[in-house]
Amino acid sequence: MYGEIHQLKDLGLKKTQVARHLGINIKTVNKYWLVDPDEFAKLRELSSRRTQKLNQYEDVILDWLLQFPDLTASQVEDWLKEQYHDESIKERTVRRLVARLRAEHHIEKQPNLRQYQAVPELPMGKQLQIDFGEKTIRKSKGGHIKLYALGAVLAHSRHKS
């Protein structure tokens, strides 16, 4: 990565062009833009020695996942905070660790099948079905906005006479 960035820099490309050409984040380009090879070697050495925050809990989490394969990352996070009283645990970190452990140990999460059944028809005006939804869309001037929707259907309005 470092070498590719500097080759493109030597060709006279700007940081944004380099990022776009390599398909990487501009912050990564900024990080290595002014770094000489010796500094880069030091950065690599420091990053290889970095420990992950949840390493101390990895065996416990793996045991939980093996015992309860349908466990979610949110549940793992809650259990860790309850049992170890460590409020520095972050959701994203737990999600990444759970995903890595599932992949490494081939722990499949069972899909949560929706259970439903027919309900008896109620008199007119007594039953209403409501569905909620959300969608993130791109704004015309850049950025994103999240839209929320609600749909409602009266049970008897679906029947044709």
C-alpha positions in Angstrom: 0.0 0.0 0.0 2.7 2.4 1.0 4.7 1.7 -2.2 1.6 2.2 -4.4 0.7 5.5 -2.8 4.2 6.8 -3.3 4.5 5.6 -6.9 1.3 7.5 -7.7 2.5 10.5 -5.7 5.7 10.5 -7.8 3.7 10.5 -11.0 2.1 13.8 -9.8 -1.3 12.6 -8.7 -3.2 14.4 -5.9 -4.2 12.7 -2.7 -7.8 12.3 -3.8 -6.8 10.9 -7.2 -4.5 8.4 -5.5 -7.3 7.4 -3.1 -9.8 7.0 -5.9 -7.3 5.0 -8.1 -6.5 2.6 -5.3 -10.0 2.4 -4.0 -9.0 3.3 -0.4 -10.0 6.0 2.0 -8.4 9.4 1.7 -7.4 9.2 5.4 -5.2 6.2 4.6 -3.5 8.2 1.8 -3.0 11.1 4.2 -1.4 8.8 6.8 1.3 7.6 4.4 1.7 10.7 2.2 4.6 12.4 4.0 6.0 9.2 5.7 9.5 8.1 4.6 10.3 4.4 4.4 12.0 4.3 7.9 8.9 5.9 9.5 6.7 3.5 7.7 8.7 0.5 9.0 8.2 1.9 12.6 4.5 2.3 12.0 4.2 -1.3 10.8 6.1 -2.6 13.8 3.9 -0.7 16.2 0.7 -1.9 14.6 1.8 -5.5 14.7 2.3 -5.3 18.5 -1.1 -3.7 19.1 -3.4 -5.9 21.2 -7.1 -6.1 20.7 -9.3 -4.8 23.5 -11.4 -8.0 23.9 -8.6 -10.5 23.7 -9.0 -11.2 27.4 -12.6 -12.2 26.8 -12.1 -14.2 23.6 -12.2 -17.7 25.2 -15.4 -16.8 27.2 -17.1 -15.4 24.1 -16.2 -18.5 22.1 -17.6 -20.8 24.8 -20.9 -18.8 24.8 -21.1 -19.0 21.0 -20.4 -22.8 21.0 -23.0 -23.3 23.7 -25.6 -20.9 22.2 -25.0 -20.6 18.4 -27.9 -18.2 17.9 -26.5 -15.7 20.3 -26.3 -12.1 18.9 -23.4 -9.7 19.3 -25.7 -7.4 21.3 -26.4 -10.2 23.8 -22.6 -10.9 24.0 -22.0 -7.2 24.7 -24.7 -7.2 27.4 -23.3 -10.4 29.1 -19.8 -9.0 29.1 -20.9 -5.7 30.7 -23.0 -7.6 33.3 -20.4 -10.1 34.3 -17.2 -8.1 34.0 -18.5 -4.6 34.7 -16.3 -3.2 31.9 -18.1 -0.2 30.4 -15.3 0.5 27.9 -16.6 -2.4 25.8 -18.0 -1.0 22.5 -20.7 -2.6 20.3 -18.7 -2.4 17.1 -15.7 -4.1 18.7 -17.9 -6.9 20.0 -19.6 -7.3 16.6 -16.3 -7.6 14.8 -14.9 -10.2 17.3 -18.1 -12.3 17.2 -18.1 -12.3 13.4 -14.4 -13.3 13.4 -14.9 -16.1 15.9 -17.9 -17.4 13.9 -15.9 -17.5 10.7 -12.8 -19.1 12.3 -14.7 -21.8 14.2 -17.4 -22.3 11.6 -20.2 -21.4 14.0 -23.3 -20.9 12.0 -26.0 -18.6 13.3 -29.4 -20.2 12.9 -31.8 -18.0 11.1 -34.7 -16.7 13.2 -37.8 -18.1 11.4 -40.8 -16.0 11.7 -43.7 -17.9 13.2 -47.2 -16.8 12.2 -50.7 -18.1 12.1 -54.1 -17.0 10.9 -56.2 -15.1 13.4 -59.9 -15.1 13.4 -61.6 -12.1 11.6 -62.9 -9.5 13.9 -65.8 -7.2 13.3 -65.3 -4.2 11.0 -63.2 -1.5 12.6 -61.7 -3.8 15.3 -58.6 -5.0 13.6 -55.8 -2.9 12.1 -52.5 -4.1 10.7 -49.6 -1.7 11.0 -46.1 -2.0 9.4 -43.2 0.2 10.0 -40.2 0.8 7.7 -37.1 2.9 7.2 -35.0 3.7 4.2 -31.8 5.7 3.9 -31.7 7.8 0.7 -29.1 10.1 -0.8 -29.9 13.8 -0.8 -29.6 15.8 -4.0 -27.0 18.1 -2.4 -24.9 15.3 -0.9 -25.2 13.4 2.3 -27.9 11.0 3.4 -31.2 11.2 5.2 -33.2 8.4 6.9 -36.9 8.3 6.1 -39.4 6.5 8.4 -42.7 5.2 7.1 -45.9 3.7 8.6 -48.5 1.8 6.7 -51.8 0.8 8.1 -54.6 -1.4 6.6 -58.0 -2.1 8.2 -58.7 -5.8 8.0 -62.1 -5.5 6.3 -60.8 -3.0 3.7 -58.9 -5.9 2.0 -62.1 -7.7 1.3 -63.9 -7.1 -2.0 -67.7 -7.6 -2.0 
